Amino acid sequence: MDYLGKGEVLTNTDLDRFTDMQSWEEQSQGAIYTVEYACSAVKSMTNSSLYFKNIDGLLRQAISLKEQISSSQGRRL
């Protein structure tokens, strides 16, 4: 291995420590990716709030028009 000098021997304890560190690094990288992905998703949702407000307004307008149509049809009968 590149980490050993001449004449150094890798013991089981060293190997265990090395594999533990590799595992910890992999888990850390996975956690960092998860947090970055979650932050990106929240940012996207925040940026979408304007679109949701527009949809809400259009739905309210459609409901109002539907009620007006139903009301005018009721008067005709």
Sequence and secondary structure as in RCSB ss.txt:
>XXXX:A:sequence
MDYLGKGEVLTNTDLDRFTDMQSWEEQSQGAIYTVEYACSAVKSMTNSSLYFKNIDGLLRQAISLKEQISSSQGR
RL
>XXXX:A:secstr
 TT  TT    HHHHHHHHHHHHHHHHHHHHHHHHHHHHHHHHHHHHTHHHHHHHHHHHHHHHHHHHHHHHHHHH
H 
